[in-house]
Amino acid sequence: MTQKNNYLFVYGTLLDEQNEFAIYLKQNCNFYGKGRFKGRLYNLGEYPGAVLDEKGDNYVCGSILEVKNISEVLIRLDEYEGFVHNQKEPNLFVKL
């Protein structure tokens, strides 16, 4: 995977200071600023899901983090989120 920058947008449970991975991110990132994108949030039970909707009027709000070691953090994030590279299933999301 080629990284263009060291910034990560997070929302939902990753903003919860009680969340184990949010704590990890706080230790390995610097807060850059607030951010948002045109889209919708859905309640998926234990966590929210976001869908890009450029034509809609709604926004998904979150935080932009500057990641200190992007390669290491993305590996840990993929493990936390259950993302498996080069496999369509059982991934619940698409990385942009």
C-alpha positions in Angstrom: 0.0 0.0 0.0 1.4 3.4 -0.9 0.6 6.2 1.5 0.3 9.7 0.2 0.2 11.4 3.6 0.2 10.8 7.3 -3.4 11.9 8.0 -6.3 9.8 9.2 -10.0 10.8 9.5 -11.8 9.1 12.4 -15.4 9.2 13.6 -17.8 7.3 15.8 -16.3 4.9 18.4 -12.7 6.0 17.5 -13.5 9.3 19.1 -14.7 7.7 22.3 -11.9 8.3 25.0 -13.0 5.0 26.6 -12.3 3.0 23.5 -9.1 1.0 23.6 -8.1 1.9 20.0 -9.0 5.5 20.5 -6.5 5.5 23.4 -3.9 3.9 21.1 -4.5 6.6 18.5 -4.1 9.3 21.0 -0.7 7.9 22.0 0.4 7.6 18.3 -1.1 10.6 16.6 -1.4 14.3 17.0 -4.8 16.0 16.7 -4.8 18.0 13.4 -8.3 19.4 13.4 -12.0 18.8 13.0 -13.2 17.4 9.7 -16.3 16.2 7.8 -17.4 14.7 4.5 -20.7 14.5 2.7 -22.3 11.3 3.8 -24.5 9.4 6.1 -24.0 7.5 9.4 -25.8 4.3 10.0 -26.3 2.5 13.4 -24.8 -1.0 12.9 -25.2 -1.9 16.6 -21.8 -2.0 18.3 -20.4 0.7 16.0 -21.6 3.3 13.4 -21.0 2.9 9.6 -20.5 5.8 7.2 -21.4 5.9 3.6 -20.1 8.6 1.2 -23.0 10.6 -0.4 -21.5 13.5 -2.3 -25.0 14.6 -3.6 -26.6 14.5 -0.2 -27.1 17.3 2.4 -25.7 15.4 5.4 -22.2 15.3 6.8 -20.2 12.8 8.8 -18.2 14.7 11.3 -15.0 13.6 13.0 -11.4 14.4 13.7 -8.3 14.5 11.5 -5.2 13.0 13.1 -1.6 13.3 12.0 -0.2 9.9 12.4 3.4 9.5 13.8 4.1 6.1 12.2 1.5 5.6 9.5 2.5 2.1 8.4 2.4 0.7 12.0 -0.9 2.5 12.9 -2.7 1.3 9.7 -1.6 -2.3 10.4 -3.0 -2.0 13.9 -6.2 -0.3 12.7 -6.8 -3.0 10.1 -6.5 -5.6 12.9 -8.9 -3.7 15.1 -11.4 -3.2 12.3 -11.1 -6.7 11.0 -10.0 -5.6 7.6 -8.2 -8.3 5.5 -6.3 -7.0 2.4 -7.0 -8.5 -1.0 -10.2 -10.2 0.3 -13.7 -8.9 -0.5 -15.4 -10.8 2.4 -15.7 -10.6 5.4 -14.6 -6.9 5.2 -17.4 -4.6 6.3 -15.9 -1.5 4.7 -13.9 -0.1 1.8 -10.7 1.8 2.3 -10.4 5.1 0.3 
